[in-house]
Amino acid sequence: MIRMRYAAQILAEIKKNDPETSISVGFIKKLAKKGVVRTKSTGRCTLISMDDVMNYLEGNQNDTD
C-alpha cells in the first residue's frame, strides 16, 4: 500500500530522522506539482506519496513506477 500524506505530514516524518533538515513543505509541494511524485486530489487538498518523496531524496527517482 502506498503511504499517502499531506506535505506537512511528510515534512514532520523527515524531521523525526533529521531535525536539522533544509527540506520545506514548499519543496515537497513543488515535487508534487512537477509530477515527480505521485499525488491524489482529495477535494481542495492533495495527498502526496511519502514513499516517492523519500525515494527522490535518496536519489532513486526512477522508483516511482
Secondary structure by P-SEA (a helix, b strand, c coil): ccccccaaaaaaaaaaacccccccaaaaaaaaaaccbbbbbccccccccaaaaaaaaaccccccc
